[in-house]
Amino acid sequence: MVYLDNAATTFPKSEGVLSRMDEVNRNLAVNAGRGSYKAARQADEIIANTREKLLRLANANGVADIFFTSSATIAFNQIIGGIEWKNTDVVYVSPFEHNAVMRTLHLWQKRVGFSIQVLTFKSELEGANRYHCIDLEAVKFQFAKNKPDYVFMSYVSNVTGYILPIEEIGTLANSVGGKVIVDGAQAFGLVPVNFKTMPIDLMVFAGHKTLYGPFGVAGFIKTKEFSLSQIFAGGTGSDSLNLDMPNNGSSRYEVGSENIVATAGLEAALDELVQANVYENEKELTKLLTTGLQGIKNVYTYLPSEDSHIGIVSFNIGGYMASEVGQILDEDFDIAVRTGYHCAPLIHDYINDKSFVGTVRASVGKFTTEKDIKLFLQAIQELTEEV
């Protein structure tokens, strides 16, 4: 299989990750923090070490805390449910937001009544290529006219690979008192994150995407000043006679038994991660994909500029629905891509792909090779010749 669905989850996982998970599953799959025996202490140490390595990767030591969840979607439910909303609040979102953000915000908007506005977006058609970006000047005007209380934005779009200008937007938001919440699922481990210099108040990550760990471990990094109420309660392994949740520490937001096997896999992935190398490799492969697709007749691409583009390329082929392309690539060429709307409800109104019922999305990772890209482009060339 030629695997080009890394935006959904990076695959395969390395031998180091798989062997470490197997080792822990066989020898240390005990309840971390719930016992005083040696194995429980060792399991707890795995969690603490993973937490420290993630904080170091985000340059967040001393300014932020990290809390584990089972997925990025659960993290966003915990965050959005934990904000003390007012019906007068103004929330901005980028057009690229995933339903982990949009459906959860919509749920709480119905309960509370705050307003949701979309950051202004520019899209221009040049031949068969549609280019797009956030309109920063227009956003500046938006914030002056209607100050944000919260801004939610993806760091990297899971639909088009656009690297959003989060520093510029975050600085504008912070200057008028807005809090900035970043979806880092497609970014953390791939592009730089620095909590000590970047205007981020909170960021969500997913272990199984650009961190190259397994499913089952994710979380959020929260600055110490960001106020967040609890929405989950339950066992933490400590102070068990107290019916109130802890006021501080990781136990305040982490409830129930930790997924120690997945956490060990994530720690192993972090030990292997060389961010600069992954970024450079993905930039080269992205350029190869983009250039190749643009050279094929009857292919329509949806692109940011090259300097703000990484890892993901969305396109369509005239004469095919997006799902038809995905099915043919799978059945005839054993190539795995994603098709459709990619759980992102807003962006498709802007890139004008609904006549194809979404896009075909090819996404690379650190195990993708140039040979994979060439085989994929050959397959697309064959498809276009059959129209």
N, C-alpha and C positions, 0 to 999 in steps of 0.2 A: 504493500500500500504506500502510495505517495500521500503523506499526511500534511494537508494545508488548512487545518482547522485549529491552529494554535490559539486563536483568540477565544475559543470556547474553553479549551484547556490545553496546556502544553503537553506534548506527547512525542515520544515515549518518556517515561521517567528514567533517570540514570540508574545504572547498576548500583551506584553508591546509595541512592535513595531507597531503592528496592531492598537491598541487602540490610540496610539499617532498620527499615520497617519490619523486616522478617525477624531480625535479631531481637528487637524490642517486643514484637508480638509473641515470640517464643519465651522470652526470659524476663521481661519487665512490664508486661501488660497488666499492671496492678493499678489500684486507685491512688493516684498521686495526691499527696497532701492529706490523705485520710488515714494514714497509719504511721507508727513510729519505727517500723521495721526497716531494714536496710533497702529492700527493693522499692518500697514506697518513697523513701528519701531519694533514691537514685532517679525515680520517675519524676519527682518534684524538681530535681536538679536539671533534667532535660528541659522542662517547661521554663525554668528560670534562665537557662542558657539561651534558649531560643528567643525569649523575650529580649534579652540583652543584645543579641545579634541583630534583631530587627530594629531596635532603638538606635544601634550604632549605624546601621545602613541608612536610616532616616536622619542621622545626626540630631537625634531628639533627646539624648541623655540630659537630664536636668531641667528640661523645658516641657516635656510631655511624658505621658504614660501610655502603655500599650495594654490592650485587653483582647483576649482571644474569644472568638465565636466559632460556630461550625461552618459559616459561609458569609460571604459579603452581603447577601440579601438579609440574613439575620442581623448582621451588624447595622445595616441601614434601618431596619425596623426598630432596633434598640435605640439608635440615635434619634430618629425622627419621632419615635414615641416618647423619648426622654426629654425632648425640648419643651420648655414651658411656653406653649404657644399663646398668642393673643389674636383675637380676630382682626386686629388692625395691622398685624405683621405683613410685611412685603417680602416675598420669596422670589428670587431669580433662579432660573435654571438655564443651562445651555441647551441648544437643540439636540445635543447628542446623548442626553441622559438615558440610562438603562431603566427598565421597569422596576428594578430593585429600588431606584429612587422615585420614579414618577408614580408608580402605583401606590407606594407607601405615602408619598406626599398627598396624592389624591384622596386617599383614605382619611388622612388627618385634616385635610382641607374641608372635607364634608362634615367632619365632627366639629371643627373650630371656626372655619370661615375665613382664614387668611387668604391673601391673594397670591397667585403665581403668575409671574411674567417671564418671558423668554428673552434671553440676551440676543441682541440684534446680530443678524447673520447675513453675510454676503455670498451670493452664488452667481458665477458667470459661466456662460457656455462658450467654449472655443472649439468649433468643429464637433468632434465626437467626445470631447472631454469637458466635464463640468467641474470647475474649480471652486473652492469654498474656503471661508474663514470667518472668524468672529470680527465684527466691525467695531473696533475699539473706540473710535471717535463717537459712534452712535451709543455705545455702552456708557461712555462718560456722560453723555447727555441724558440717557435713561436714569442713571444714578443721581444726577443733579435734580431731575424732575421728580423722581420718586425714589427716595433713599431705600436701599436694601437693608433688611434686618438679617437675612441669610442669603448666601449664594451657594448653590449646589452646582458643581461642574466636574465632568470627567477630565482627567489629566490627558488620557489618550482615548479617542473615540473607538469603540468596539465595532463600528460600522465602516469607517473610512481610514482609520489610522492617523487622524488629525491630532497633532500635539497642541492642545489648547494653550493659549497664553495665560496660564493661571497666575503667574507673578504679576502681570500687568492688571488683570481683572481683580485679583486679590488685593493689590495695593489700592486700586480705586474703591473697592468695597470697604476696606479697613479705614480709609480716610474719612468715610462718612458713618462709621460705626457698625458696618456690616460684618457678620461672621462668615468665614469661608470654609465650606465642607467639600472635600475633594474625593471623587471616586478614583482610587488608584489601582483598580483591579487589573487594568491593562498597562500599567506604568511602573509600579513599584518593583524594583529589581532591574528595570530596563532603562529608565530615564532618571536623572538626578532628583532626589528629594532631600531637602535640608530644612528641618523645622526651625533651625536657629536663624535662618536668613529669609526664608520664603514666607509670604503672608498666608499661611495655612493655619486654621484653628483645629481642624480635625480631618483625618484621612482614613479611608477604608482600604483594606488590602485583601486579596484572595491568594491563599497559599498555592493553589493549583494552577495559577496562570503564570505571570512573568517572574515569579519566584521559583518556579520549577519544582514545587513540592507536590504532595498528594491532595486529593479531595479531603474534606473533613476538618480543615483548619484554616481559619481566616481571622479577621479582627479589625480593630480600629486603633489609631494613634490619636490621642486627645491632649491638647495643651492643658496645662494645669489650671488655666484660668477659665476654660470653657465649662459652663455649668450644664450638667446633664443629670436628669432625674432617673430613677430606676423604673424599669417596666417588668423586669423579671425578679423573682424571689425564689429562694430554695436553699438547699444544702450547700455549704461551703467547706465543711470539714472542721470548722472552728466556731467557738462561742455558741455551741448548739442549743443552749437553753434560752438564748435571746431570740425573740421572734422578729426583731428588727434586723435588716441587713446591715453589714458593716458600713461605716461612714467613709472609709477610705481604703486604699489598697486594691489589689486586683480582684479580691473577693467581692467588692462592691458591685461589679458588673459581670463577674464570671460565676455562673451558677451551675451546679451539677458536676458530674464526673467529666474530667478533661479527656479528650481523645489523645492519649499519650502516644499511640502508634503513629497517627498522622503528624503530631507535633515533632516526633523524632525524625520522621521523613523530611519535614520542613527544615529542621536544623541541619540535616545532612545536605539538603539542597543549598542552604545558605553558605555552608562551608565550601561548596563547589562553585558558587556564583562569582564570576568575574564580570562585573557590570559593564565595564568599558568594552570588553571583547564582545559581549552579547550585543551591545548597542551597535558597534561598528559592523558586525556581521549582518545584523538585521537591516541596517541602512543599505548595505550593498545588495542584499537580496531583494529589498523593497524596490530599489532602483531598477534591478534586473526585471522584476515582475512588471513594473509600471511601463518601462520602455518597451518591453516585449508586447504587452497588451496594446499599447498605443500604435504599434506597428502592424497590427492585424486589422484588416478591413472589417467593418460592421460590428466592431466592439466599442461599447460606450463605457467610459470610466468616470468615477466620482472621486475627485482628488483634491487634497490640500496642496499647497506649494511644497516643493521637495524639501526645503529646510524645516518644515513643520510636519513631516510625514514619517511614520515608522511602522513597519511590521504587517500592516493590513491594507489590502487593496480590494475595493468593491467595483464591480463592473457588471455589464449585461451584454448579451449578444442579440442583435436584431433578428427577429423571427422566432425567438425562443422565450418562454417564460423562465424566470430565474430557476425555479424548481426543476424544469426540464434539463437545464444545463447540469445541475448538480446530479441528477439521476443518471444522465449519460456518462458523466465523468466517473461516477462510481461503478456502473455496470460494465462499461466498455473499456475503461482505462485504469480502474482501481485507484482513482484519485479522490481523496476526501476533502470536500469544501463545505461551507455552510451556505444555505440559500434562504431567502425570505426577508423578514424585517428585523431580525437579530435582537428581539426584545427591546428595541429602541423606538418608542412610538412617535416622536416628534420629527426626527431628522428627514423622514421620507417625504414630508410635505415640502421640504426645502430643496432636496436634490432631484426631485421629480422622477422617481423610479416606480411609481405605483402601477403604471401600465405593464410593468414586468413582474408585478407582485413582489417587490423588494429587489434585492441585489444578489449576485453571486459574490461570496466573500472568500478570498484566498488569504490566509494569514500564516506567516512564517515563525519559526522559533530557532533556538540555538542548535537543534539537530537537523534543520532543513539544509539541504545541499543545493549547489548550483545545478546538479543533475536533476534534482526534483523539479526545479523551476523550468528547466528546458523541456522535460517530459510534459509538464503541465501546459506550456506554451504550444508545444506540438499538438497536443490534444485540442486546445482551443482553435488552432489553425484548421484542424480537420473539421471541427464542428462548423466553422464559418463557411467552409467550402461546400458543405452539404445544404446550406440554406437556399 
